[in-house]
């Protein structure tokens, strides 16, 4: 079996590459750079851009399975950039799979595709896309997910995996952003601090993708569907983050702001930043205000039934490994 992973040099993509290497004849990652650490394991690294249709088609030649992980995941930026990478790039991957006879496509989506401006508690995959998204990232990921699921056919089996808030050692996004703001005294609680959210340890997110690929090979039960993935036990967001800060001897979160004020501040900052030509990401956005103050956790029963997914690494164990990693990086 020959496998291609777009965005294979990233946090999730590299994890999938290392795991699938145990099952595949060859594993190739397609990304913006060469990834020496993966190459040292016997994984081929191809430098390219998913916006380049010819390059994607060339990378897909001879592949049996594609994991499409690459995406622009930022909270801020220009709509055309999100659209060209997340939507047009995904279309290039789908077209290349069809042209090259790839049989299976596993797409990395996000629960944000069904998150608007209201709490979502225990919803399953029947939850519909909102009429309006608060940011370009969820908007474009929703459009891409639709394309992937609609592309499902007897010749190309597709599935979308929606892991929620991936974290763990070497996470370059979620936890580092929190720690950086805490160190600078700029981390502020949005809302009353009681909101529950799903989180996903990196190893569990990787397992979900590999299980989905296997399920596609076994039949069509999961083909053309999307699946929520998480630890299966939502955490009270601000309490969970507070415990991590405490364990690392970092300042506790003492500043608080209501959701309404944070949302209004985000709207004003977005407006002013766009007027100024999209400078660096504002401290607050409407999407971030909603994410930090609302509950968003989902039912993962379908993933268990159809993919055989269960979170092998518990939240407690994952936090222990995360703290061990972070402490090893702290200066003496």
C-alpha positions as CSV (number, residue, x, y, z in Angstrom):
1,X,0.0,0.0,0.0
2,X,1.3,3.4,-1.0
3,X,0.2,6.4,1.1
4,X,0.3,10.2,0.6
5,X,-0.2,12.7,3.4
6,X,-0.7,16.3,2.6
7,X,0.6,18.6,5.3
8,X,2.6,15.7,6.6
9,X,5.2,17.9,8.2
10,X,2.7,19.4,10.7
11,X,1.7,18.3,14.2
12,X,-1.1,15.9,13.1
13,X,0.3,15.0,9.7
14,X,3.6,13.9,11.0
15,X,1.9,11.8,13.6
16,X,-0.2,10.0,11.0
17,X,2.9,9.5,8.8
18,X,4.8,7.8,11.7
19,X,1.9,5.6,12.6
20,X,0.9,4.6,9.1
21,X,4.5,3.7,8.3
22,X,4.0,0.5,10.3
23,X,1.3,-0.6,7.9
24,X,2.3,0.8,4.4
25,X,4.9,-0.1,1.8
26,X,5.7,3.5,1.3
27,X,4.7,6.8,2.9
28,X,5.1,10.1,1.3
29,X,4.4,13.5,2.8
30,X,3.6,16.6,0.7
31,X,4.4,19.9,2.3
32,X,6.0,23.3,1.9
33,X,9.3,22.1,3.2
34,X,11.6,19.1,3.4
35,X,11.1,17.2,6.6
36,X,14.5,15.7,7.6
37,X,13.2,14.1,10.8
38,X,10.6,12.1,8.8
39,X,13.0,11.3,6.1
40,X,15.3,9.8,8.7
41,X,12.5,7.3,9.4
42,X,12.2,6.2,5.8
43,X,9.3,8.6,4.9
44,X,9.7,10.3,1.6
45,X,9.3,14.1,1.7
46,X,8.0,16.0,-1.4
47,X,8.1,19.8,-1.4
48,X,5.0,21.4,-2.9
49,X,1.9,23.4,-2.5
50,X,-1.7,22.0,-2.6
51,X,-2.7,25.1,-4.6
52,X,-0.6,23.7,-7.4
53,X,-2.9,21.3,-9.2
54,X,-0.2,19.7,-11.3
55,X,2.1,19.2,-8.4
56,X,-0.7,17.6,-6.3
57,X,-1.6,15.3,-9.2
58,X,2.0,14.3,-9.6
59,X,2.3,13.5,-5.9
60,X,-0.9,11.3,-6.1
61,X,0.5,9.1,-8.9
62,X,0.5,5.5,-7.8
63,X,-1.0,6.2,-4.4
64,X,-3.7,3.9,-2.9
65,X,-4.6,6.1,0.1
66,X,-4.4,9.9,0.7
67,X,-4.7,11.7,4.0
68,X,-5.5,15.3,3.3
69,X,-4.4,17.1,6.4
70,X,-3.0,20.3,4.9
71,X,-5.0,23.5,5.7
72,X,-4.7,27.1,6.7
73,X,-5.8,27.0,10.3
74,X,-5.2,30.5,11.5
75,X,-7.8,32.6,13.3
76,X,-7.0,35.6,11.1
77,X,-6.1,36.4,7.6
78,X,-7.4,37.2,4.1
79,X,-10.4,35.3,2.8
80,X,-8.7,34.6,-0.5
81,X,-5.9,32.9,1.3
82,X,-8.2,30.7,3.3
83,X,-10.3,30.0,0.2
84,X,-7.3,29.1,-2.1
85,X,-5.7,26.7,0.4
86,X,-8.7,25.2,2.2
87,X,-11.2,25.0,-0.7
88,X,-9.3,25.2,-3.9
89,X,-6.5,23.1,-2.5
90,X,-9.0,20.4,-1.4
91,X,-10.5,20.4,-4.8
92,X,-7.1,19.8,-6.3
93,X,-6.6,16.8,-4.0
94,X,-10.0,15.4,-4.9
95,X,-9.4,15.9,-8.6
96,X,-5.9,14.3,-8.3
97,X,-7.3,11.3,-6.5
98,X,-9.9,10.8,-9.2
99,X,-7.3,11.3,-12.0
100,X,-4.8,9.0,-10.5
101,X,-7.1,6.2,-9.4
102,X,-6.6,6.7,-5.6
103,X,-9.2,4.5,-3.9
104,X,-9.4,6.2,-0.5
105,X,-9.3,9.8,0.8
106,X,-9.4,10.7,4.5
107,X,-10.0,14.4,5.1
108,X,-9.1,16.2,8.3
109,X,-12.0,18.5,9.2
110,X,-13.0,20.2,12.4
111,X,-16.1,20.5,14.6
112,X,-15.8,24.3,13.9
113,X,-17.7,23.6,10.6
114,X,-20.9,23.2,12.6
115,X,-20.2,25.9,15.2
116,X,-21.8,29.3,14.9
117,X,-22.4,31.6,17.8
118,X,-24.3,29.2,20.1
119,X,-23.3,26.5,22.5
120,X,-23.3,22.9,21.2
121,X,-23.7,20.2,23.9
122,X,-23.7,16.6,23.0
123,X,-24.8,17.0,19.4
124,X,-24.1,14.3,16.9
125,X,-23.3,14.4,13.2
126,X,-26.8,15.2,12.2
127,X,-26.1,18.8,13.3
128,X,-26.3,21.0,10.2
129,X,-23.9,23.6,9.1
130,X,-24.8,27.1,10.4
131,X,-26.1,29.7,8.0
132,X,-23.1,31.9,8.9
133,X,-19.7,31.3,10.3
134,X,-17.8,33.8,12.4
135,X,-14.4,33.4,10.7
136,X,-12.9,32.3,7.3
137,X,-11.4,29.2,8.8
138,X,-14.6,27.4,9.7
139,X,-16.3,28.8,6.6
140,X,-13.8,27.4,4.2
141,X,-13.3,24.1,6.1
142,X,-17.1,23.6,5.9
143,X,-17.0,24.2,2.1
144,X,-14.1,21.7,1.8
145,X,-15.8,19.1,3.9
146,X,-18.9,19.3,1.7
147,X,-16.8,18.7,-1.4
148,X,-15.0,15.7,0.1
149,X,-18.2,14.0,1.2
150,X,-19.9,14.7,-2.1
151,X,-17.0,13.2,-3.9
152,X,-17.6,9.8,-2.3
153,X,-18.2,7.2,-5.0
154,X,-17.5,3.5,-5.8
155,X,-14.1,4.4,-7.2
156,X,-13.1,6.9,-4.5
157,X,-14.3,6.3,-0.9
158,X,-14.1,9.4,1.3
159,X,-14.5,10.2,4.9
160,X,-14.1,13.4,7.1
161,X,-12.6,13.3,10.6
162,X,-13.5,16.1,13.0
163,X,-11.0,16.1,15.9
164,X,-11.6,18.8,18.4
165,X,-8.8,21.0,19.8
166,X,-5.8,18.7,19.3
167,X,-3.1,19.0,22.0
168,X,-0.1,17.2,23.3
169,X,3.7,17.3,23.3
170,X,5.1,19.4,20.4
171,X,1.7,21.0,19.8
172,X,2.6,24.3,18.0
173,X,-0.8,25.9,18.4
174,X,-3.3,25.5,21.2
175,X,-1.2,25.2,24.4
176,X,1.7,27.4,23.3
177,X,-0.6,30.3,22.5
178,X,-2.2,30.0,26.0
179,X,1.2,29.8,27.7
180,X,2.6,32.7,25.8
181,X,-0.4,34.9,26.7
182,X,-0.2,33.8,30.3
183,X,3.5,34.6,30.6
184,X,2.8,38.1,29.2
185,X,-0.1,38.6,31.6
186,X,-2.5,38.9,28.6
187,X,-4.6,35.8,29.1
188,X,-8.2,36.8,29.9
189,X,-11.1,34.5,30.7
190,X,-14.1,35.1,28.4
191,X,-17.5,34.3,29.9
192,X,-18.3,32.9,33.3
193,X,-15.7,30.1,33.1
194,X,-18.2,27.2,33.3
195,X,-18.2,26.3,29.6
196,X,-17.4,22.7,28.7
197,X,-15.4,21.8,25.6
198,X,-14.1,18.7,23.8
199,X,-10.4,18.2,23.5
200,X,-8.4,15.6,21.7
201,X,-4.9,14.2,22.6
202,X,-2.7,13.9,19.5
203,X,-2.3,10.1,19.7
204,X,-6.1,9.7,19.7
205,X,-6.5,12.1,16.7
206,X,-3.9,10.1,14.8
207,X,-5.6,6.8,15.7
208,X,-9.0,8.1,14.4
209,X,-7.5,8.9,11.0
210,X,-5.8,5.5,10.7
211,X,-9.0,3.7,11.8
212,X,-11.0,5.7,9.3
213,X,-8.6,4.6,6.5
214,X,-9.0,1.0,7.6
215,X,-12.8,1.3,7.8
216,X,-12.9,2.6,4.2
217,X,-10.9,-0.4,3.1
218,X,-13.3,-2.8,4.8
219,X,-16.5,-1.4,3.2
220,X,-18.7,1.6,2.7
221,X,-20.2,2.0,6.2
222,X,-18.2,5.2,6.9
223,X,-17.9,6.3,3.3
224,X,-19.3,9.7,2.6
225,X,-19.7,10.6,6.3
226,X,-18.1,12.9,8.9
227,X,-17.2,11.9,12.4
228,X,-16.6,13.9,15.6
229,X,-13.5,12.8,17.5
230,X,-12.5,13.8,21.1
231,X,-11.5,12.4,24.5
232,X,-15.1,11.5,25.1
233,X,-15.1,13.5,28.3
234,X,-15.4,17.3,27.9
235,X,-13.5,19.5,30.3
236,X,-14.4,22.8,31.9
237,X,-12.1,24.8,29.7
238,X,-10.9,27.5,32.1
239,X,-10.4,25.1,35.0
240,X,-8.5,22.7,32.7
241,X,-6.2,25.5,31.5
242,X,-5.9,26.9,35.0
243,X,-4.5,23.5,36.3
244,X,-1.9,23.4,33.5
245,X,-0.8,27.0,34.3
246,X,-0.6,26.1,38.0
247,X,1.5,23.0,37.3
248,X,3.9,25.1,35.3
249,X,4.0,27.8,38.0
250,X,2.6,30.4,35.6
251,X,0.4,33.3,36.5
252,X,-3.3,32.3,37.1
253,X,-6.0,33.9,35.0
254,X,-7.4,36.8,37.0
255,X,-8.8,39.1,34.3
256,X,-12.3,38.4,33.0
257,X,-14.6,39.8,30.4
258,X,-18.1,39.0,29.4
259,X,-18.9,37.3,26.1
260,X,-20.8,40.3,24.9
261,X,-17.9,42.7,25.5
262,X,-15.4,40.3,24.0
263,X,-17.5,39.7,21.0
264,X,-18.0,43.5,20.5
265,X,-14.2,44.1,21.0
266,X,-13.5,41.3,18.4
267,X,-15.9,42.9,15.9
268,X,-14.3,46.3,16.3
269,X,-10.8,44.9,16.1
270,X,-11.6,42.9,13.0
271,X,-13.1,46.0,11.3
272,X,-10.2,48.2,12.2
273,X,-7.6,45.7,11.1
274,X,-9.2,45.0,7.8
275,X,-9.5,48.8,7.2
276,X,-5.7,49.0,7.9
277,X,-5.0,46.1,5.5
278,X,-5.0,42.9,7.6
279,X,-2.1,43.5,10.0
280,X,-1.2,40.8,12.5
281,X,-4.0,38.9,14.2
282,X,-6.0,41.0,16.7
283,X,-6.0,40.1,20.3
284,X,-9.7,39.2,20.1
285,X,-12.0,38.1,17.3
286,X,-15.7,37.2,17.2
287,X,-14.9,33.5,16.6
288,X,-12.4,33.4,19.4
289,X,-14.8,35.1,21.8
290,X,-17.4,32.5,21.0
291,X,-15.0,29.6,21.3
292,X,-13.6,30.7,24.7
293,X,-17.0,31.4,26.3
294,X,-19.4,28.8,24.8
295,X,-19.7,25.1,25.4
296,X,-18.9,22.9,22.4
297,X,-18.7,19.2,22.9
298,X,-20.1,16.4,20.7
299,X,-21.3,12.8,20.7
300,X,-18.5,10.4,19.4
301,X,-20.7,7.3,19.4
302,X,-20.8,7.1,15.6
303,X,-17.0,7.1,15.5
304,X,-17.0,4.2,18.0
305,X,-19.6,2.2,16.1
306,X,-18.3,2.8,12.5
307,X,-14.6,3.2,13.0
308,X,-14.0,1.3,16.2
309,X,-12.6,4.5,17.8
310,X,-12.0,4.8,21.5
311,X,-9.6,7.3,23.1
312,X,-6.7,5.1,24.0
313,X,-4.9,7.9,25.9
314,X,-6.9,9.4,28.7
315,X,-7.0,13.1,29.4
316,X,-5.1,12.6,32.7
317,X,-2.3,10.6,31.1
318,X,-2.1,13.0,28.2
319,X,-1.8,16.0,30.6
320,X,1.0,14.2,32.4
321,X,2.9,13.6,29.2
322,X,2.3,17.2,28.1
323,X,3.6,18.6,31.4
324,X,6.6,16.4,31.3
325,X,7.4,17.7,27.8
326,X,6.8,21.3,28.7
327,X,9.0,21.1,31.8
328,X,11.8,19.6,29.8
329,X,11.7,22.7,27.6
330,X,11.7,25.2,30.5
331,X,15.1,26.9,31.3
332,X,16.7,25.8,34.5
